[in-house]
Amino acid sequence: MSSSNRHYLASAPIWRSLVHLCVPMIAGFSVGSVYNVINAGFVGSLHSTPLLAALTFSLPVFALLMAIGGVFGVGGGTYISRLLGSQEQPGADAAAGSARIRQISAFTLWGSLAAGAVIGALGVVFATPLAMLVGATGASLAPTALYIGAMCAFTPVYVAAFALEQLVRAEGAAVASMTGLIASTIANLLFDVLFILLLGWGVLGAGLALGLSNLVTVGYYVWWLSRRSTVMSLAPRFFRADREMLKTVFGVGASELLLSSFLIVTTLLMNWLAIAYGDALLAAMGVALRISQLPEMIAMGVFMGAIPLFAYAYGARNHARLRSAIVGSAVAIAGIVAVFSTAVFLFRDQVFGLFSADPSLIADGTLILTAMLVSTLFNGFTGLMIAVFQATEQMRNATIMSVAQGVLFIPVVLAMNTLLGMSGLIWAMTVTEVLVFALGAALFLASRRALTAAPSAAAVEAAEAALAEEGPEEGAEEGAEASPAAAAR
């Protein structure tokens, strides 16, 4: 990794580090969020409510596909950041740590591709049953199945794109991460114009545009990691799947999969309950979700961007820096979300009117958008707590938080829909977010001692074994590459 990236992780003032790591992530996520709104506008320009509803129905499937990438990317990325931080400790074996990092990065890429290929093949075969499972019926069933099939055909690409982006950020290269996200968004926009507006392929065109744009991202990240990174390798010869790696990568990454799996459960339940109120409500939910994603993506940019900083400080056992990073991230989330949510709320009628002229759809959509904006702040703090748990190897707490939203949402939405009807259905997620935030705060306060614990000794043993596996010649060569950074420290 470059010395500047190491500086921001290791010793730069906290606010400067957060700006370096989080602003590019916010920019990348925000551009992606704006694209999601534009994408809905492209499909909406076809003046077909079933096509617009198909995008909403397909959201949980896409979330699950990305979560597979999160298992490998978040698990592998935080592991690498902790190992980089551990090299700050006196007497650390830099060569052994570097050897282990190469194994983790190779495992992250090739493992994600293999998992994506299997899941994608199943998704293509069972596209129609999946469309029915997520609640699509009648006129919405065929376009939803078509969109899901197109997405699943590119599953290895989605999974690899998300996993590789986490690897790039693991060594503090936030600008490179942002570049990949923005390149994907621009490519997606161009492909949308071609496939939807010019060729008229509808949701199939939207699915193809999404897949091909992520292929652009994969190409960029592979190039960057192969040519610019000095600590990682994607070469198949470094691929390892030993017990310690599987335990650490999947132990941390599983929280991402569980979070998205329960998101699917909650979305399915929401769709099934909402369908009783008509397709217009579902279409309104989809548009409102895309609008509210802007402040939500900004908050996500903060806590996702800060994960390498948390993990690096934890690995280096720099407890004061870890605490400062957490507090700084919380302050940033509160301020940014408050400003942007207020702005979106004030202009909600005008913004929503850009997507539909249907008065009932606009009325439902503005109410849904209001509820989503209220929950954004709580969601931002919840995401921050999960990020801290993942970065500091608190696998149990990360898993509890990931499961809690789905478990709590079911009784909340059933009760509120029964008692309050459509208004209760709309506000159920907001109530759930508040409850999950309260649970996360309790877990965080109860586990503060874990933030000062030493990283697992098994990670050190695995790093030493990795160096032994590579052999003395290759280990010496890689150690020489790492030596300037070690000398600088």
SVG drawing of the C-alpha trace seen along z (x, -y; Angstrom):
<svg xmlns="http://www.w3.org/2000/svg" viewBox="-57 -22 72 48">
<polyline fill="none" stroke="black" stroke-width="0.4" points="0.0,0.0 1.2,-3.5 2.7,-5.5 0.0,-8.1 -2.8,-5.5 -0.9,-4.0 -0.5,-7.5 -4.3,-8.1 -5.0,-4.8 -2.2,-5.0 -1.4,-8.5 -3.2,-11.3 -5.6,-13.5 -8.9,-11.7 -11.0,-14.3 -8.4,-14.4 -8.5,-10.6 -12.3,-10.5 -12.4,-13.0 -9.9,-11.1 -11.6,-7.7 -15.3,-8.8 -15.8,-11.6 -14.8,-9.5 -17.2,-6.8 -20.0,-9.3 -19.4,-10.6 -19.4,-7.1 -22.5,-6.0 -24.3,-9.2 -23.6,-9.0 -24.9,-5.5 -28.0,-6.6 -28.7,-9.4 -28.3,-6.8 -31.0,-4.6 -33.4,-7.5 -32.5,-8.1 -32.8,-4.4 -36.3,-4.4 -37.0,-7.5 -35.8,-5.6 -38.2,-2.7 -40.9,-5.1 -40.6,-6.9 -42.1,-3.7 -45.3,-4.7 -45.8,-1.2 -46.6,-0.7 -45.9,3.1 -42.4,2.4 -41.8,-0.1 -43.1,2.3 -40.8,5.0 -37.8,3.0 -39.3,2.8 -40.0,6.5 -36.4,7.3 -34.7,5.2 -34.4,8.0 -32.9,10.4 -30.2,7.9 -29.6,7.2 -29.0,10.9 -26.6,11.1 -24.6,8.2 -24.6,9.7 -22.7,12.7 -20.0,10.3 -20.2,8.8 -19.5,12.1 -16.1,12.3 -15.4,8.6 -16.3,7.4 -14.9,10.5 -11.7,10.4 -11.3,6.6 -11.5,6.2 -9.1,9.1 -6.5,7.4 -6.9,4.1 -6.4,5.7 -3.3,7.4 -1.9,4.2 -2.5,2.5 -0.9,5.4 2.3,4.6 2.5,1.4 3.2,3.4 6.9,3.8 8.4,7.0 5.7,7.8 6.8,10.0 6.0,7.9 6.9,10.7 4.5,13.2 1.7,10.6 2.2,9.7 2.1,13.4 -1.2,13.9 -2.7,10.8 -1.9,12.2 -3.7,15.4 -6.7,13.5 -7.0,11.2 -6.8,14.2 -9.3,16.1 -11.7,13.1 -11.7,12.9 -11.8,16.5 -14.1,17.6 -16.6,14.9 -16.5,15.8 -17.1,19.5 -20.0,18.7 -21.5,16.2 -21.4,18.8 -23.3,21.4 -25.9,19.0 -26.3,17.2 -27.0,20.5 -29.7,21.4 -31.2,17.9 -31.4,18.1 -33.1,21.5 -35.6,20.4 -36.2,16.8 -40.0,17.2 -40.4,18.9 -38.2,16.2 -40.4,13.5 -43.5,15.2 -41.7,15.5 -40.9,11.8 -44.6,11.1 -44.9,10.4 -48.3,11.4 -50.4,10.6 -48.9,8.1 -45.9,7.6 -44.8,11.3 -43.3,11.6 -41.1,8.4 -40.0,9.2 -38.9,12.7 -37.1,11.2 -35.3,8.7 -34.3,11.2 -33.0,13.6 -30.9,10.9 -29.5,10.0 -28.7,13.6 -26.8,14.1 -24.3,11.6 -24.1,12.8 -20.4,13.7 -19.7,10.1 -21.8,8.4 -20.3,10.6 -16.7,10.0 -17.3,6.2 -18.5,5.8 -15.8,8.0 -13.0,6.3 -14.2,2.9 -13.9,3.9 -10.3,5.1 -9.4,1.7 -10.7,-0.1 -9.0,2.3 -5.7,0.5 -7.2,-3.0 -7.4,-3.6 -10.8,-5.4 -10.2,-7.5 -9.7,-4.3 -12.8,-2.8 -14.8,-5.9 -13.4,-5.8 -14.7,-2.3 -18.1,-3.2 -18.4,-6.3 -17.1,-4.4 -19.8,-1.8 -22.5,-4.5 -21.5,-6.3 -21.3,-3.0 -24.7,-2.1 -26.2,-5.3 -24.8,-4.9 -26.0,-1.3 -29.5,-2.4 -29.7,-4.9 -28.7,-2.2 -30.8,0.7 -33.9,-1.1 -34.3,-4.3 -32.8,-3.3 -33.5,0.4 -36.6,0.4 -35.7,3.5 -37.4,2.4 -36.5,4.2 -34.3,6.6 -32.2,3.7 -32.0,2.4 -30.7,5.8 -28.2,6.0 -27.0,2.4 -26.6,3.2 -24.5,6.3 -22.2,4.8 -21.6,1.7 -20.4,3.9 -18.2,5.8 -16.5,2.4 -16.0,2.0 -14.5,5.5 -12.0,4.7 -10.9,1.5 -10.5,3.0 -8.6,6.0 -6.2,3.6 -5.8,1.4 -5.1,4.3 -2.7,6.0 -0.8,2.8 -1.1,0.3 -1.4,2.4 1.9,3.4 0.3,5.7 -2.3,7.8 -2.4,10.3 -5.2,11.9 -3.0,14.7 -4.7,18.1 -1.4,19.6 -2.0,17.7 -5.5,19.1 -5.9,20.8 -9.0,21.9 -7.6,23.0 -9.7,23.2 -8.6,19.8 -9.3,18.0 -12.8,19.5 -13.6,18.8 -12.5,15.2 -13.8,14.2 -17.2,16.0 -17.5,15.2 -17.4,11.5 -18.9,11.6 -21.9,13.7 -23.5,10.7 -23.7,9.1 -25.5,12.1 -27.8,12.4 -28.7,8.7 -29.6,9.0 -31.4,12.3 -33.6,10.8 -34.0,7.8 -35.5,10.2 -37.9,11.5 -39.0,8.1 -39.4,6.9 -41.4,10.0 -43.7,9.5 -44.0,5.8 -44.8,6.7 -47.4,9.2 -49.1,6.8 -48.8,3.9 -50.2,5.7 -53.6,5.6 -53.5,1.8 -52.7,2.1 -49.7,1.9 -49.6,-1.9 -48.5,-1.6 -45.7,0.8 -44.5,-1.5 -44.6,-4.5 -42.6,-2.5 -39.9,-1.8 -39.6,-5.5 -39.6,-6.7 -36.9,-4.2 -34.7,-5.5 -35.2,-9.1 -34.5,-8.4 -31.4,-6.5 -29.5,-9.7 -29.1,-10.7 -28.9,-7.0 -26.0,-6.4 -24.3,-9.5 -24.5,-7.9 -23.3,-4.6 -20.4,-6.3 -19.3,-7.5 -19.4,-4.2 -18.3,-2.0 -15.5,-4.4 -14.4,-4.3 -14.3,-0.5 -10.6,-0.2 -9.7,-2.9 -11.5,-1.0 -10.0,2.3 -6.5,0.9 -6.6,-0.9 -7.9,2.3 -5.2,4.4 -2.5,1.9 -4.1,1.8 -4.4,-2.0 -7.4,-2.2 -7.5,-6.0 -7.5,-6.3 -10.3,-3.7 -12.5,-5.6 -11.8,-8.9 -12.7,-7.4 -16.0,-6.1 -17.0,-9.4 -16.0,-11.3 -18.0,-9.0 -21.1,-9.4 -20.9,-13.2 -20.5,-13.2 -23.5,-10.9 -25.7,-13.0 -24.8,-16.2 -24.8,-15.1 -28.0,-13.1 -29.9,-15.9 -29.0,-18.4 -29.7,-16.2 -32.8,-14.5 -34.3,-18.0 -33.5,-19.2 -35.1,-16.1 -38.1,-16.4 -38.7,-20.0 -38.8,-19.3 -40.4,-15.9 -43.6,-16.8 -41.6,-18.4 -39.1,-15.5 -41.7,-12.8 -43.8,-14.5 -40.9,-14.0 -41.6,-10.2 -45.4,-10.1 -48.4,-12.2 -50.7,-9.7 -52.2,-11.7 -52.7,-8.6 -49.2,-7.4 -47.8,-10.8 -49.8,-11.0 -48.8,-7.6 -45.2,-8.2 -44.8,-11.4 -46.1,-9.7 -43.7,-6.8 -40.8,-9.1 -41.5,-11.0 -41.4,-7.7 -38.2,-6.6 -36.5,-9.9 -37.3,-9.8 -35.7,-6.3 -32.6,-7.3 -30.8,-8.8 -31.5,-5.7 -30.4,-3.5 -27.1,-5.4 -26.2,-4.9 -27.2,-1.2 -24.9,-0.8 -22.1,-2.5 -22.4,-0.1 -22.5,3.0 -19.4,1.6 -17.5,1.3 -18.5,4.8 -17.3,6.2 -14.0,4.3 -13.2,5.4 -14.1,9.1 -17.2,8.9 -18.9,11.5 -21.7,12.3 -22.9,8.7 -22.7,8.1 -24.8,11.2 -27.4,10.2 -27.7,6.8 -28.1,8.3 -30.8,10.6 -32.6,8.2 -34.2,6.0 -35.9,9.0 -37.0,10.6 -38.4,7.4 -40.0,6.2 -42.3,9.1 -44.4,8.6 -44.2,4.8 -45.5,4.7 -48.2,7.3 -49.5,5.4 -49.3,1.9 -50.9,3.1 -53.8,4.7 -54.4,1.7 -53.6,-1.2 -54.0,0.1 -51.8,-1.4 -50.4,-4.1 -49.2,-1.4 -47.6,0.5 -45.7,-2.5 -44.4,-3.5 -43.6,0.1 -40.0,-0.1 -39.4,-3.4 -40.6,-1.9 -38.4,1.1 -35.3,-1.0 -35.8,-2.8 -36.0,0.5 -32.9,1.9 -31.0,-1.3 -31.9,-0.9 -30.7,2.7 -27.5,1.8 -26.8,-1.0 -27.2,1.5 -24.9,4.0 -22.3,1.4 -22.3,0.1 -22.0,3.6 -19.1,4.6 -16.8,1.5 -14.2,3.7 -14.0,5.8 -12.7,2.7 -9.5,2.9 -8.9,6.6 -6.0,8.0 -6.8,9.5 -7.0,13.3 -3.6,15.1 -4.7,17.5 -4.3,14.8 -0.6,14.4 -0.1,18.2 -1.9,18.3 0.4,15.5 3.5,17.4 2.1,20.5 1.4,18.5 5.0,17.4 6.2,20.9 4.0,22.1 5.4,19.6 8.9,20.7 12.0,18.7 12.7,17.3 9.3,15.9 8.9,14.7 12.2,12.9 11.2,11.2 7.9,10.1 9.4,9.0 11.8,6.8 8.8,5.2 7.3,4.4 10.5,3.3 10.3,-0.5 7.0,-0.8 8.4,1.1 11.4,-1.2 9.2,-4.2 7.4,-3.0"/>
</svg>
